[in-house]
Amino acid sequence: MKTTTELKLEAKDNLRGRWGQAILLNLIPTLLIVGVLIFSTLSGLVWYSTHGTTASLSSFAIDYQLANADRGMGLVSTIISALFMSGISWTYLDLLRKERTAIAPFKDVFRGFQGTYIGGVILLSLLYTIFSSLWMILFLIPGIIKIYAYSQCYFIYYDQVRQTGEKPKVLDTITASRRLMNGHKKRLFWLDITFIGWYLIVALTLGIAGLWIAPYVSATRAAFYKDLQEKTQK
């Protein structure tokens, strides 16, 4: 198995000459999500300024509705993020496998939204969130372990569709991820830990450095899956 250093070098070598495309690929969903949030906030302010003083609901009922709306928006945000990140991660995986030589940001970012994948990615994101949340509620450490156990499900789903032309069952995909990560969760956890310094730089630069760090992290995680998949198939 490749070391963390080797995986990072592979990711950086793969991004060399493609940083502009990679930055744009990761930037597009951020701008879209920010735009939606701004629109939702402005819509809420307009509604409140129009109806706030005449609303007949009690303050408790209003708070209850707002809380439900927040939970709903949180779930929608999780699904949309999964759709975007799937397409981004698959693109880096294809580059690592030498199956393509360039990134098409405005096309690749929407790969998860394609008819072949969208239903599976949505179901995966829901089950991933539900299972991980339940484990986190019960016990923190086992919850984190399960998050890493399920972490490869989007890559596995992508490969299964491409190799067989059929959509695998979502539960089978999560099970396949759990089995694939057996004995390797600590490796991925350590890989994530090594990026902490970069995340601090992102915070210090008010997110600007994230334009470069996000592609680096995504490409390195794709390299981890590629290495893991190749070794387990031998």
C-alpha positions in Angstrom: 0.0 0.0 0.0 1.2 3.5 -0.7 2.1 5.8 2.1 0.4 9.0 2.9 3.3 11.0 1.4 3.1 8.9 -1.8 -0.6 9.5 -2.1 -0.2 13.2 -1.7 2.6 13.3 -4.2 0.5 11.4 -6.7 -2.4 13.8 -6.2 -0.1 16.8 -6.7 1.5 15.3 -9.8 -1.9 14.6 -11.2 -3.0 18.3 -10.6 0.1 19.7 -12.2 -0.9 21.8 -15.2 -4.5 21.5 -14.2 -4.7 23.7 -11.1 -6.8 26.3 -12.8 -9.4 23.8 -14.0 -9.4 22.0 -10.6 -9.9 25.3 -8.7 -12.8 26.2 -10.9 -14.3 22.7 -10.6 -14.4 23.0 -6.8 -15.4 26.7 -6.9 -18.6 26.3 -9.0 -20.7 24.4 -6.4 -19.5 26.8 -3.7 -20.7 29.8 -5.6 -24.0 28.1 -6.5 -24.7 27.1 -2.9 -23.8 30.6 -1.7 -26.1 32.1 -4.3 -29.0 29.9 -3.2 -28.4 30.7 0.5 -28.4 34.5 -0.3 -31.6 34.1 -2.3 -33.3 32.1 0.5 -32.3 34.7 3.1 -33.5 37.6 1.0 -36.8 35.8 0.3 -37.2 35.2 4.0 -36.6 38.8 4.8 -39.0 40.0 2.2 -41.7 37.6 3.5 -41.1 38.7 7.1 -41.2 42.4 6.2 -44.5 41.8 4.4 -46.2 39.4 6.7 -44.3 39.6 10.0 -46.5 42.1 11.7 -49.8 40.6 10.6 -49.0 36.9 11.0 -51.6 35.2 13.2 -49.3 32.3 14.3 -47.9 32.4 17.8 -44.2 33.0 18.3 -43.9 29.3 19.4 -45.5 28.1 16.2 -43.3 30.3 14.1 -40.1 29.1 15.8 -41.3 25.5 15.3 -41.8 26.1 11.6 -38.5 27.8 11.3 -36.7 24.9 13.0 -38.3 22.4 10.7 -37.4 24.5 7.7 -33.8 24.6 8.9 -33.7 20.8 9.3 -35.2 20.4 5.8 -32.6 22.8 4.3 -29.9 20.9 6.1 -30.9 17.7 4.5 -31.2 19.2 1.1 -27.8 20.8 1.5 -26.3 17.4 2.4 -27.8 15.8 -0.7 -26.7 18.6 -3.0 -23.2 18.6 -1.5 -23.0 14.8 -2.1 -24.1 15.2 -5.7 -21.5 17.9 -6.4 -18.7 16.2 -4.5 -19.3 12.8 -6.2 -18.8 14.4 -9.6 -15.7 16.2 -8.5 -14.2 13.1 -6.9 -15.0 10.9 -9.9 -13.2 13.4 -12.1 -10.0 13.2 -10.1 -10.3 9.4 -10.0 -10.5 9.3 -13.8 -7.5 11.5 -14.1 -5.5 9.3 -11.7 -6.4 6.3 -13.8 -5.2 8.1 -17.0 -8.7 7.7 -18.4 -8.8 11.4 -19.3 -6.3 14.2 -19.6 -8.3 17.3 -18.8 -11.0 18.7 -16.5 -14.2 20.2 -17.9 -15.3 22.2 -14.9 -18.7 23.3 -16.1 -19.6 19.7 -17.2 -17.8 17.5 -14.7 -19.2 19.3 -11.6 -22.6 18.1 -12.6 -21.7 14.4 -13.2 -23.5 13.3 -10.0 -26.7 14.9 -11.3 -26.8 12.7 -14.4 -29.7 10.3 -14.7 -27.4 7.2 -14.4 -26.1 8.3 -11.0 -28.4 10.9 -9.4 -30.9 8.4 -7.8 -28.1 6.3 -6.3 -26.1 9.2 -5.0 -29.2 10.7 -3.3 -30.1 7.4 -1.6 -26.4 6.9 -0.6 -26.2 10.4 1.0 -29.5 9.8 2.9 -28.4 6.4 4.2 -24.9 7.5 4.9 -26.2 10.4 6.9 -28.8 8.3 8.8 -26.4 5.5 9.7 -23.6 7.8 10.7 -25.9 10.1 12.7 -27.4 7.1 14.6 -23.9 5.8 15.5 -22.8 9.3 16.5 -25.8 9.6 18.8 -25.1 6.3 20.5 -21.3 6.6 20.8 -18.9 9.2 19.4 -15.9 7.0 18.6 -17.9 4.2 17.0 -19.7 6.8 15.0 -16.4 8.2 13.6 -15.3 4.7 12.8 -18.5 4.1 10.8 -18.1 7.4 9.0 -14.7 6.1 7.7 -16.2 2.6 7.0 -18.8 4.1 4.7 -16.5 6.7 3.1 -15.8 4.8 -0.1 -19.4 4.2 -1.1 -19.6 6.9 -3.7 -16.5 5.7 -5.5 -17.7 2.1 -5.4 -21.1 3.0 -6.8 -19.4 4.9 -9.6 -17.2 1.9 -10.5 -20.1 -0.6 -10.3 -22.2 1.4 -12.7 -19.3 1.9 -15.2 -18.2 -1.7 -15.0 -21.6 -3.5 -15.2 -23.9 -0.8 -16.7 -26.3 -1.5 -13.9 -27.1 0.4 -10.7 -26.1 -1.6 -7.6 -28.3 -1.7 -4.5 -27.5 1.2 -2.2 -27.2 -1.0 0.9 -24.9 -3.4 -1.0 -22.7 -0.4 -1.9 -22.4 0.7 1.7 -21.6 -2.9 2.7 -19.0 -3.1 0.0 -17.4 0.1 1.4 -17.4 -1.3 4.9 -15.6 -4.4 3.7 -13.2 -2.5 1.5 -12.2 -0.3 4.4 -11.7 -3.2 6.8 -8.2 -2.7 8.2 -7.7 0.6 6.4 -9.8 3.1 8.4 -6.8 4.2 10.4 -4.9 4.9 7.2 -7.6 7.3 5.9 -8.0 8.9 9.3 -4.3 9.6 9.4 -4.4 10.9 5.9 -7.1 13.4 7.0 -5.1 14.4 10.1 -2.2 15.4 7.9 -4.3 18.1 6.3 -5.0 19.9 9.6 -2.2 22.4 9.0 -3.7 23.3 5.6 -7.1 23.7 7.1 -5.6 26.2 9.6 -4.2 28.2 6.7 -7.6 28.2 5.1 -9.0 29.6 8.3 -6.3 32.3 8.6 -6.9 33.3 5.0 -10.6 33.5 5.5 -11.2 30.6 3.1 -9.2 31.9 0.2 -6.6 29.2 0.5 -9.4 26.7 0.3 -9.4 27.3 -3.5 -6.1 25.3 -3.7 -6.6 23.0 -0.7 -10.0 21.6 -1.7 -8.8 20.1 -5.0 -5.6 18.8 -3.2 -7.7 17.0 -0.6 -10.2 15.6 -3.1 -7.5 14.3 -5.4 -5.6 12.7 -2.5 -8.7 10.9 -1.3 -9.3 9.7 -4.9 -5.7 8.4 -4.9 -6.4 6.6 -1.6 -9.4 4.8 -3.1 -7.5 4.0 -6.3 -4.7 2.5 -4.4 -7.0 0.5 -2.0 -9.0 -0.8 -4.9 -6.0 -1.9 -6.9 -4.4 -3.7 -3.9 -7.6 -5.6 -2.9 -8.1 -6.8 -6.5 -4.7 -8.5 -6.7 
